[in-house]
Every structure is written in C-alpha cells, then in structure tokens.
Amino acid sequence: MSRQNQRDRLFETYNIRTDLALESHQAVIEHEGPPELPGVQVHTEQEEGITLTRITVENDLGAQMMGKAPGNYSTVEAPGLRVHNRDLQERIAELLAQEIEWFFEQAELEAEDAVLVVGLGNWNATPDALGPKAVENLMVTRHLLEMSPPELRHGLRPISAIAPGVLGLTGIETGEIIMGVVDRIGAKAVICIDALASRSVDRLCSTIQVSDTGIHPGAGVGNRRLAINKETLGIPVIAIGVPTVVHAVTIVSDAMDLIEKGSISSPEGEQMPQRVKFSIDPEAIMGGRRQASNNENYSSQDKRQIIHQVLEPYFGNMIVTPKEIDLLIDEVSDVIAGALNTSFHEGVSYDEVFKYLS
C-alpha cells in the first residue's frame, strides 16, 4: 500500500488528518480498542514537563493500520514550549539532540560525513516558515572545513543548508532541487525540517517529531509533492517536524464525537468533574441517523456526509493556527537549531550553542 493510500485510509476510517505517528497510533487504539497494534512497538519516557515517545512501525501490517510508513518515529511533547520558558527550551533541545544522534547511529553516519539540512516551507506564510527559520540559525561549516587544515576540523561535521522555497515560488519541485544539491555536494544524509498538521490544538508548536521515513512537502495541508526519502535520494533522510496547523475537518469530527458521547473532558488543571454531561440531545443535532446495527454509534459514512455538508463549499480545506504563531515559530525553530548544532558538532559545547542562538 502506498503512503498516499495509507494516509487516505486513516482519514476515511477515523475522519482524522495528522502527520504525527503518535496521534495516528492513539486514534487507532481509541477506535479499535486493542492495547497494542500488531507490527507496532511503542516506548514512552517521561520527565518533568516532557514526554518522549518512540514508535517503531515494523512491517506493512502496522503501516496499514496506522497510515504511516515503516520506520522509526520519536516524538517529544512539552506544553511548556508555548510558555516561553528558556530553561525548558534548552532541556528539550538537549533531549532532541540525543534523539537525532540516535537516528545518525541507525543511519550508520560517520562523524565526518557531510549532511545537508533542508528548511522546507514558504517563508512568506508564517505557519509554514518553520524550516527556513530553523536553517537561519544553523552552524554551517562545509565551506569553512574545506579551507581549514585537518588539525582544526576535529569535532566539526561538514554541514550545508538550503531553504529552497515552494513550487509556487520557484517553479521547481523541492525534491528536484534537493536531488541536484545532494548529487553536487556529495552529502551522505539529508535532514528535512517542515511544518506539520496535527489533530489536536494542544499539540500545536508544543510537539516535535523526528523520523527516518522521509517527508512529503505540503502533505499536511493536502498539497502533496514529490517525496523526499531514501528511495528518491538514495541516502538516509531524517525528517524533523512540528505541528503548526490543525484541519477544520478534524475539529468538527472531534466535536461530533464529543456530542455523540454526551460528555467532554475537563481542561487540565481545572477543579471540576472529569466528565461534564451535555444537556442537549445528540440525536436531534445529528439528524436522528444512527447506524442500523448499533444504536450507540454513528457510521463513518454518516459522519463524513455531515462534515461535508457543514464545511462545504469553502471550508473543507480550512486549517487553523494559533494567533501568536509568529512568536511560537521563532522559539521552536531556535530549539530545533540548537538541537541540530549540538548533534552535528562534538567540538562545540552545549552552552556555546545557545549563546550562539541568543
């Protein structure tokens, strides 16, 4: 099954659009009920304010269920990323650097292998400017190392970086640009940084995903372009993404689920009952249409039809982003750049990295 079909199956089955493997896994568990999925391994670590989840999709069966390609996915969740806590940001960057180094080990990269960093996205659209913003703060060294004696190169990896823009600005597929650059400079691996789509508003700009399955530029907003992965480039591709938008169709679908259940969860930290009952009749709102074989659940077809009626003709592709997205993009791009600089250059101390970003 192709990656496009995998993603479509997730939407058709659960009315969910997300680029996060963690959310895909949670959606399947929530709707299907099993504590574990065949062909999928999940490991979670927690510390104060940060949750790290590693998901490995081992085979095609797991990929089909989750709508994600086989490979490794690491997700760092930290709500504090949105509250401008510099100490927490540095801790997240340190943890993210360790994950990136693990992906380097899996890709069997040597300490002096050249890496190309690609900042995907449109710098003219703030929610899509994560990649170009992160690239601005990278410590690029390829040009310096070529002119330096060997004794001065220790601890520094040859790093190149580009922000190729989008097809609408350049008239060239981003994947084609990267192919040409990789071939010319002899990069041994590519790291792509891109904005993603989430199913949850709570995860916007507070979650960072790292994967070794590559990336499809524009996939998060339904504008799929040429894939950037090991199959197309011939070298390892590590994707780093942060959700900056959520689809309106997902918000409507989640709202319908809450109405159908007749209850909502209390906001975290508030002193109130965990479940609050609605005083409205879900069946009246939903038009009284129930699945014939189950008096408690609406069919997926019914839900898709209602969502279609609510969002058409103009809102079907609507996406939502926080109003303070410009500040959030600046700060999370600093975290990603700091993590990359730390993982790239053993000869540069962690403190020096963040002085460079200040």
Contacts in CASP RR format, 6 or more apart in sequence:
PFRMAT RR
TARGET T0000
AUTHOR 0000-0000-0000
METHOD contacts of the structure
MODEL  1
MSRQNQRDRLFETYNIRTDLALESHQAVIEHEGPPELPGVQVHTEQEEGI
TLTRITVENDLGAQMMGKAPGNYSTVEAPGLRVHNRDLQERIAELLAQEI
EWFFEQAELEAEDAVLVVGLGNWNATPDALGPKAVENLMVTRHLLEMSPP
ELRHGLRPISAIAPGVLGLTGIETGEIIMGVVDRIGAKAVICIDALASRS
VDRLCSTIQVSDTGIHPGAGVGNRRLAINKETLGIPVIAIGVPTVVHAVT
IVSDAMDLIEKGSISSPEGEQMPQRVKFSIDPEAIMGGRRQASNNENYSS
QDKRQIIHQVLEPYFGNMIVTPKEIDLLIDEVSDVIAGALNTSFHEGVSY
DEVFKYLS
1 9 0 8 1.000
1 60 0 8 1.000
1 63 0 8 1.000
1 64 0 8 1.000
3 67 0 8 1.000
3 69 0 8 1.000
3 216 0 8 1.000
3 227 0 8 1.000
4 224 0 8 1.000
6 63 0 8 1.000
6 64 0 8 1.000
6 66 0 8 1.000
6 67 0 8 1.000
6 68 0 8 1.000
6 69 0 8 1.000
7 17 0 8 1.000
7 67 0 8 1.000
7 219 0 8 1.000
9 64 0 8 1.000
9 67 0 8 1.000
10 16 0 8 1.000
10 17 0 8 1.000
10 18 0 8 1.000
10 24 0 8 1.000
10 27 0 8 1.000
10 66 0 8 1.000
10 67 0 8 1.000
11 17 0 8 1.000
12 300 0 8 1.000
12 304 0 8 1.000
13 31 0 8 1.000
13 300 0 8 1.000
14 27 0 8 1.000
14 28 0 8 1.000
14 31 0 8 1.000
14 253 0 8 1.000
14 300 0 8 1.000
15 249 0 8 1.000
15 250 0 8 1.000
15 253 0 8 1.000
15 300 0 8 1.000
15 303 0 8 1.000
15 304 0 8 1.000
15 307 0 8 1.000
16 23 0 8 1.000
16 24 0 8 1.000
16 27 0 8 1.000
16 199 0 8 1.000
16 250 0 8 1.000
16 253 0 8 1.000
17 197 0 8 1.000
17 199 0 8 1.000
17 220 0 8 1.000
17 247 0 8 1.000
17 249 0 8 1.000
17 250 0 8 1.000
18 24 0 8 1.000
18 27 0 8 1.000
18 197 0 8 1.000
18 198 0 8 1.000
18 199 0 8 1.000
18 243 0 8 1.000
18 250 0 8 1.000
19 196 0 8 1.000
19 197 0 8 1.000
19 198 0 8 1.000
19 209 0 8 1.000
19 219 0 8 1.000
19 220 0 8 1.000
19 241 0 8 1.000
19 243 0 8 1.000
20 75 0 8 1.000
20 196 0 8 1.000
20 198 0 8 1.000
20 199 0 8 1.000
20 203 0 8 1.000
20 207 0 8 1.000
20 209 0 8 1.000
20 243 0 8 1.000
21 55 0 8 1.000
21 57 0 8 1.000
21 66 0 8 1.000
21 68 0 8 1.000
21 73 0 8 1.000
21 75 0 8 1.000
21 209 0 8 1.000
21 211 0 8 1.000
22 53 0 8 1.000
22 55 0 8 1.000
22 73 0 8 1.000
22 75 0 8 1.000
22 77 0 8 1.000
22 207 0 8 1.000
22 209 0 8 1.000
23 198 0 8 1.000
23 199 0 8 1.000
23 200 0 8 1.000
23 203 0 8 1.000
24 66 0 8 1.000
24 67 0 8 1.000
24 68 0 8 1.000
25 37 0 8 1.000
25 40 0 8 1.000
25 42 0 8 1.000
25 55 0 8 1.000
25 66 0 8 1.000
27 199 0 8 1.000
28 37 0 8 1.000
28 65 0 8 1.000
28 66 0 8 1.000
29 35 0 8 1.000
29 37 0 8 1.000
32 65 0 8 1.000
36 42 0 8 1.000
37 62 0 8 1.000
37 65 0 8 1.000
37 66 0 8 1.000
38 61 0 8 1.000
38 62 0 8 1.000
38 65 0 8 1.000
39 57 0 8 1.000
39 58 0 8 1.000
39 59 0 8 1.000
39 61 0 8 1.000
39 62 0 8 1.000
40 55 0 8 1.000
40 56 0 8 1.000
40 57 0 8 1.000
40 58 0 8 1.000
40 62 0 8 1.000
40 65 0 8 1.000
40 66 0 8 1.000
41 55 0 8 1.000
41 56 0 8 1.000
41 58 0 8 1.000
42 53 0 8 1.000
42 54 0 8 1.000
42 55 0 8 1.000
42 56 0 8 1.000
43 53 0 8 1.000
43 54 0 8 1.000
44 51 0 8 1.000
44 52 0 8 1.000
44 53 0 8 1.000
44 54 0 8 1.000
45 51 0 8 1.000
45 52 0 8 1.000
45 53 0 8 1.000
46 52 0 8 1.000
49 78 0 8 1.000
49 79 0 8 1.000
49 80 0 8 1.000
49 88 0 8 1.000
50 76 0 8 1.000
50 77 0 8 1.000
50 78 0 8 1.000
50 88 0 8 1.000
50 91 0 8 1.000
50 92 0 8 1.000
50 95 0 8 1.000
51 76 0 8 1.000
51 77 0 8 1.000
51 78 0 8 1.000
52 74 0 8 1.000
52 75 0 8 1.000
52 76 0 8 1.000
52 77 0 8 1.000
52 95 0 8 1.000
52 99 0 8 1.000
53 74 0 8 1.000
53 75 0 8 1.000
53 77 0 8 1.000
54 72 0 8 1.000
54 73 0 8 1.000
54 74 0 8 1.000
54 75 0 8 1.000
55 72 0 8 1.000
55 73 0 8 1.000
55 74 0 8 1.000
55 75 0 8 1.000
56 71 0 8 1.000
56 72 0 8 1.000
56 73 0 8 1.000
57 63 0 8 1.000
57 66 0 8 1.000
57 68 0 8 1.000
57 69 0 8 1.000
57 70 0 8 1.000
57 71 0 8 1.000
57 73 0 8 1.000
58 70 0 8 1.000
58 71 0 8 1.000
59 70 0 8 1.000
60 70 0 8 1.000
62 70 0 8 1.000
63 69 0 8 1.000
63 70 0 8 1.000
68 213 0 8 1.000
69 213 0 8 1.000
69 214 0 8 1.000
70 213 0 8 1.000
71 211 0 8 1.000
71 212 0 8 1.000
71 213 0 8 1.000
72 103 0 8 1.000
72 106 0 8 1.000
72 211 0 8 1.000
72 212 0 8 1.000
72 213 0 8 1.000
73 209 0 8 1.000
73 210 0 8 1.000
73 211 0 8 1.000
73 213 0 8 1.000
74 99 0 8 1.000
74 102 0 8 1.000
74 103 0 8 1.000
74 209 0 8 1.000
74 210 0 8 1.000
74 211 0 8 1.000
75 207 0 8 1.000
75 208 0 8 1.000
75 209 0 8 1.000
75 210 0 8 1.000
76 92 0 8 1.000
76 95 0 8 1.000
76 96 0 8 1.000
76 99 0 8 1.000
76 207 0 8 1.000
76 208 0 8 1.000
76 209 0 8 1.000
76 210 0 8 1.000
77 203 0 8 1.000
77 206 0 8 1.000
77 207 0 8 1.000
78 88 0 8 1.000
78 92 0 8 1.000
78 206 0 8 1.000
78 207 0 8 1.000
79 202 0 8 1.000
79 206 0 8 1.000
80 88 0 8 1.000
80 206 0 8 1.000
81 88 0 8 1.000
81 89 0 8 1.000
81 92 0 8 1.000
81 205 0 8 1.000
81 206 0 8 1.000
81 328 0 8 1.000
81 331 0 8 1.000
81 332 0 8 1.000
81 335 0 8 1.000
82 205 0 8 1.000
82 206 0 8 1.000
82 328 0 8 1.000
84 327 0 8 1.000
84 331 0 8 1.000
89 331 0 8 1.000
89 334 0 8 1.000
89 335 0 8 1.000
90 350 0 8 1.000
90 354 0 8 1.000
92 208 0 8 1.000
92 335 0 8 1.000
92 339 0 8 1.000
93 335 0 8 1.000
93 336 0 8 1.000
93 338 0 8 1.000
93 339 0 8 1.000
93 342 0 8 1.000
93 353 0 8 1.000
93 354 0 8 1.000
94 339 0 8 1.000
94 342 0 8 1.000
94 350 0 8 1.000
96 208 0 8 1.000
96 210 0 8 1.000
96 335 0 8 1.000
96 336 0 8 1.000
96 339 0 8 1.000
97 338 0 8 1.000
97 339 0 8 1.000
97 340 0 8 1.000
97 342 0 8 1.000
97 343 0 8 1.000
98 343 0 8 1.000
99 210 0 8 1.000
100 191 0 8 1.000
100 210 0 8 1.000
100 238 0 8 1.000
100 240 0 8 1.000
100 339 0 8 1.000
100 340 0 8 1.000
100 343 0 8 1.000
101 343 0 8 1.000
103 210 0 8 1.000
103 212 0 8 1.000
103 238 0 8 1.000
104 189 0 8 1.000
104 343 0 8 1.000
106 212 0 8 1.000
107 189 0 8 1.000
107 212 0 8 1.000
107 236 0 8 1.000
107 238 0 8 1.000
109 115 0 8 1.000
109 188 0 8 1.000
109 189 0 8 1.000
109 236 0 8 1.000
110 188 0 8 1.000
111 155 0 8 1.000
111 157 0 8 1.000
111 346 0 8 1.000
112 153 0 8 1.000
112 157 0 8 1.000
112 158 0 8 1.000
113 157 0 8 1.000
113 158 0 8 1.000
113 188 0 8 1.000
113 189 0 8 1.000
114 142 0 8 1.000
114 157 0 8 1.000
114 158 0 8 1.000
114 159 0 8 1.000
114 160 0 8 1.000
114 185 0 8 1.000
114 186 0 8 1.000
114 187 0 8 1.000
114 188 0 8 1.000
115 157 0 8 1.000
115 158 0 8 1.000
115 159 0 8 1.000
115 160 0 8 1.000
115 187 0 8 1.000
115 188 0 8 1.000
115 189 0 8 1.000
115 190 0 8 1.000
115 191 0 8 1.000
115 344 0 8 1.000
116 160 0 8 1.000
116 161 0 8 1.000
116 162 0 8 1.000
116 178 0 8 1.000
116 181 0 8 1.000
116 182 0 8 1.000
116 185 0 8 1.000
116 187 0 8 1.000
116 189 0 8 1.000
116 190 0 8 1.000
116 191 0 8 1.000
117 135 0 8 1.000
117 138 0 8 1.000
117 159 0 8 1.000
117 160 0 8 1.000
117 161 0 8 1.000
117 162 0 8 1.000
117 190 0 8 1.000
117 191 0 8 1.000
117 193 0 8 1.000
117 340 0 8 1.000
118 135 0 8 1.000
118 161 0 8 1.000
118 162 0 8 1.000
118 163 0 8 1.000
118 164 0 8 1.000
118 174 0 8 1.000
118 178 0 8 1.000
118 190 0 8 1.000
118 191 0 8 1.000
118 192 0 8 1.000
118 193 0 8 1.000
118 228 0 8 1.000
119 130 0 8 1.000
119 131 0 8 1.000
119 132 0 8 1.000
119 134 0 8 1.000
119 135 0 8 1.000
119 161 0 8 1.000
119 162 0 8 1.000
119 163 0 8 1.000
119 164 0 8 1.000
119 192 0 8 1.000
119 193 0 8 1.000
119 194 0 8 1.000
120 131 0 8 1.000
120 163 0 8 1.000
120 164 0 8 1.000
120 165 0 8 1.000
120 174 0 8 1.000
120 192 0 8 1.000
120 193 0 8 1.000
120 194 0 8 1.000
120 195 0 8 1.000
120 215 0 8 1.000
120 217 0 8 1.000
121 128 0 8 1.000
121 129 0 8 1.000
121 130 0 8 1.000
121 131 0 8 1.000
121 132 0 8 1.000
121 163 0 8 1.000
121 165 0 8 1.000
121 166 0 8 1.000
121 194 0 8 1.000
121 195 0 8 1.000
121 217 0 8 1.000
122 128 0 8 1.000
122 129 0 8 1.000
122 165 0 8 1.000
122 166 0 8 1.000
122 169 0 8 1.000
123 129 0 8 1.000
123 132 0 8 1.000
123 133 0 8 1.000
123 163 0 8 1.000
123 165 0 8 1.000
124 169 0 8 1.000
126 321 0 8 1.000
126 325 0 8 1.000
126 326 0 8 1.000
126 329 0 8 1.000
127 195 0 8 1.000
127 244 0 8 1.000
127 245 0 8 1.000
127 319 0 8 1.000
127 321 0 8 1.000
127 325 0 8 1.000
127 329 0 8 1.000
128 166 0 8 1.000
128 195 0 8 1.000
128 244 0 8 1.000
129 195 0 8 1.000
129 329 0 8 1.000
130 193 0 8 1.000
130 194 0 8 1.000
130 195 0 8 1.000
130 241 0 8 1.000
130 242 0 8 1.000
130 244 0 8 1.000
130 329 0 8 1.000
130 332 0 8 1.000
130 333 0 8 1.000
130 336 0 8 1.000
131 163 0 8 1.000
131 193 0 8 1.000
131 194 0 8 1.000
131 195 0 8 1.000
131 333 0 8 1.000
132 163 0 8 1.000
132 165 0 8 1.000
133 329 0 8 1.000
133 330 0 8 1.000
133 333 0 8 1.000
134 193 0 8 1.000
134 333 0 8 1.000
134 336 0 8 1.000
134 337 0 8 1.000
134 340 0 8 1.000
135 161 0 8 1.000
135 162 0 8 1.000
135 163 0 8 1.000
135 193 0 8 1.000
135 337 0 8 1.000
136 333 0 8 1.000
136 337 0 8 1.000
137 333 0 8 1.000
137 334 0 8 1.000
137 337 0 8 1.000
137 338 0 8 1.000
137 341 0 8 1.000
137 356 0 8 1.000
137 357 0 8 1.000
138 159 0 8 1.000
138 161 0 8 1.000
138 337 0 8 1.000
138 340 0 8 1.000
138 341 0 8 1.000
139 159 0 8 1.000
139 341 0 8 1.000
139 344 0 8 1.000
139 345 0 8 1.000
139 348 0 8 1.000
139 353 0 8 1.000
139 356 0 8 1.000
140 159 0 8 1.000
140 160 0 8 1.000
140 161 0 8 1.000
141 156 0 8 1.000
141 157 0 8 1.000
141 158 0 8 1.000
141 159 0 8 1.000
141 344 0 8 1.000
141 345 0 8 1.000
142 158 0 8 1.000
142 159 0 8 1.000
142 160 0 8 1.000
142 185 0 8 1.000
144 156 0 8 1.000
145 153 0 8 1.000
145 156 0 8 1.000
145 158 0 8 1.000
146 158 0 8 1.000
154 347 0 8 1.000
155 345 0 8 1.000
155 346 0 8 1.000
155 347 0 8 1.000
155 348 0 8 1.000
156 344 0 8 1.000
156 345 0 8 1.000
156 346 0 8 1.000
156 347 0 8 1.000
156 348 0 8 1.000
157 344 0 8 1.000
157 345 0 8 1.000
159 344 0 8 1.000
159 345 0 8 1.000
160 181 0 8 1.000
160 185 0 8 1.000
160 187 0 8 1.000
162 177 0 8 1.000
162 178 0 8 1.000
162 181 0 8 1.000
164 170 0 8 1.000
164 172 0 8 1.000
164 174 0 8 1.000
164 177 0 8 1.000
164 178 0 8 1.000
165 174 0 8 1.000
166 174 0 8 1.000
166 217 0 8 1.000
167 173 0 8 1.000
167 174 0 8 1.000
167 225 0 8 1.000
170 177 0 8 1.000
173 225 0 8 1.000
173 226 0 8 1.000
174 217 0 8 1.000
174 225 0 8 1.000
174 226 0 8 1.000
174 228 0 8 1.000
175 217 0 8 1.000
175 225 0 8 1.000
175 226 0 8 1.000
175 227 0 8 1.000
175 228 0 8 1.000
175 232 0 8 1.000
176 226 0 8 1.000
178 190 0 8 1.000
178 228 0 8 1.000
178 233 0 8 1.000
179 232 0 8 1.000
179 233 0 8 1.000
181 187 0 8 1.000
182 190 0 8 1.000
182 233 0 8 1.000
182 235 0 8 1.000
187 235 0 8 1.000
188 235 0 8 1.000
188 236 0 8 1.000
189 235 0 8 1.000
189 236 0 8 1.000
189 237 0 8 1.000
189 238 0 8 1.000
190 228 0 8 1.000
190 233 0 8 1.000
190 235 0 8 1.000
190 236 0 8 1.000
190 237 0 8 1.000
190 238 0 8 1.000
191 237 0 8 1.000
191 238 0 8 1.000
191 239 0 8 1.000
191 240 0 8 1.000
191 340 0 8 1.000
192 214 0 8 1.000
192 215 0 8 1.000
192 228 0 8 1.000
192 237 0 8 1.000
192 238 0 8 1.000
192 239 0 8 1.000
192 240 0 8 1.000
193 240 0 8 1.000
193 241 0 8 1.000
193 336 0 8 1.000
194 215 0 8 1.000
194 217 0 8 1.000
194 218 0 8 1.000
194 239 0 8 1.000
194 240 0 8 1.000
194 241 0 8 1.000
195 241 0 8 1.000
195 242 0 8 1.000
195 243 0 8 1.000
195 244 0 8 1.000
195 245 0 8 1.000
196 209 0 8 1.000
196 220 0 8 1.000
196 241 0 8 1.000
196 242 0 8 1.000
196 243 0 8 1.000
196 244 0 8 1.000
197 220 0 8 1.000
197 221 0 8 1.000
197 243 0 8 1.000
197 245 0 8 1.000
197 246 0 8 1.000
197 247 0 8 1.000
197 319 0 8 1.000
198 204 0 8 1.000
198 207 0 8 1.000
198 243 0 8 1.000
198 245 0 8 1.000
198 246 0 8 1.000
199 246 0 8 1.000
199 247 0 8 1.000
199 250 0 8 1.000
199 254 0 8 1.000
200 246 0 8 1.000
201 246 0 8 1.000
201 251 0 8 1.000
201 320 0 8 1.000
201 322 0 8 1.000
203 243 0 8 1.000
204 243 0 8 1.000
204 244 0 8 1.000
204 245 0 8 1.000
204 246 0 8 1.000
204 321 0 8 1.000
204 322 0 8 1.000
204 328 0 8 1.000
205 242 0 8 1.000
205 243 0 8 1.000
205 244 0 8 1.000
205 322 0 8 1.000
205 325 0 8 1.000
205 328 0 8 1.000
205 329 0 8 1.000
205 332 0 8 1.000
207 242 0 8 1.000
207 243 0 8 1.000
208 240 0 8 1.000
208 241 0 8 1.000
208 242 0 8 1.000
208 332 0 8 1.000
208 335 0 8 1.000
208 336 0 8 1.000
209 239 0 8 1.000
209 240 0 8 1.000
209 241 0 8 1.000
209 242 0 8 1.000
210 238 0 8 1.000
210 239 0 8 1.000
210 240 0 8 1.000
210 241 0 8 1.000
211 238 0 8 1.000
211 239 0 8 1.000
212 236 0 8 1.000
212 237 0 8 1.000
212 238 0 8 1.000
212 239 0 8 1.000
213 229 0 8 1.000
213 237 0 8 1.000
213 239 0 8 1.000
214 227 0 8 1.000
214 228 0 8 1.000
214 229 0 8 1.000
214 230 0 8 1.000
214 237 0 8 1.000
214 238 0 8 1.000
214 239 0 8 1.000
215 227 0 8 1.000
215 228 0 8 1.000
215 229 0 8 1.000
215 237 0 8 1.000
215 239 0 8 1.000
216 224 0 8 1.000
216 225 0 8 1.000
216 227 0 8 1.000
216 228 0 8 1.000
217 225 0 8 1.000
217 226 0 8 1.000
217 228 0 8 1.000
218 224 0 8 1.000
218 225 0 8 1.000
219 225 0 8 1.000
220 245 0 8 1.000
221 245 0 8 1.000
221 317 0 8 1.000
221 319 0 8 1.000
222 317 0 8 1.000
226 232 0 8 1.000
228 237 0 8 1.000
229 237 0 8 1.000
230 236 0 8 1.000
230 237 0 8 1.000
240 336 0 8 1.000
240 340 0 8 1.000
242 332 0 8 1.000
242 336 0 8 1.000
244 321 0 8 1.000
244 325 0 8 1.000
244 328 0 8 1.000
244 329 0 8 1.000
245 319 0 8 1.000
245 320 0 8 1.000
245 321 0 8 1.000
246 319 0 8 1.000
246 320 0 8 1.000
246 321 0 8 1.000
247 318 0 8 1.000
247 319 0 8 1.000
247 320 0 8 1.000
248 311 0 8 1.000
248 315 0 8 1.000
248 316 0 8 1.000
248 318 0 8 1.000
248 319 0 8 1.000
248 320 0 8 1.000
249 307 0 8 1.000
249 311 0 8 1.000
249 316 0 8 1.000
251 320 0 8 1.000
252 307 0 8 1.000
252 310 0 8 1.000
252 311 0 8 1.000
253 303 0 8 1.000
253 307 0 8 1.000
256 286 0 8 1.000
256 298 0 8 1.000
256 303 0 8 1.000
256 306 0 8 1.000
256 307 0 8 1.000
258 264 0 8 1.000
259 278 0 8 1.000
259 280 0 8 1.000
259 282 0 8 1.000
259 285 0 8 1.000
259 286 0 8 1.000
260 282 0 8 1.000
260 286 0 8 1.000
260 297 0 8 1.000
260 298 0 8 1.000
262 277 0 8 1.000
262 278 0 8 1.000
262 282 0 8 1.000
263 275 0 8 1.000
263 276 0 8 1.000
263 277 0 8 1.000
263 278 0 8 1.000
264 275 0 8 1.000
264 276 0 8 1.000
264 278 0 8 1.000
265 274 0 8 1.000
265 275 0 8 1.000
266 272 0 8 1.000
266 273 0 8 1.000
266 274 0 8 1.000
266 275 0 8 1.000
266 276 0 8 1.000
283 290 0 8 1.000
286 298 0 8 1.000
286 302 0 8 1.000
286 306 0 8 1.000
289 298 0 8 1.000
289 302 0 8 1.000
290 297 0 8 1.000
290 298 0 8 1.000
291 297 0 8 1.000
291 298 0 8 1.000
291 299 0 8 1.000
291 302 0 8 1.000
311 318 0 8 1.000
322 328 0 8 1.000
334 357 0 8 1.000
337 357 0 8 1.000
338 353 0 8 1.000
338 354 0 8 1.000
338 357 0 8 1.000
341 348 0 8 1.000
341 353 0 8 1.000
341 356 0 8 1.000
342 348 0 8 1.000
342 350 0 8 1.000
342 353 0 8 1.000
END
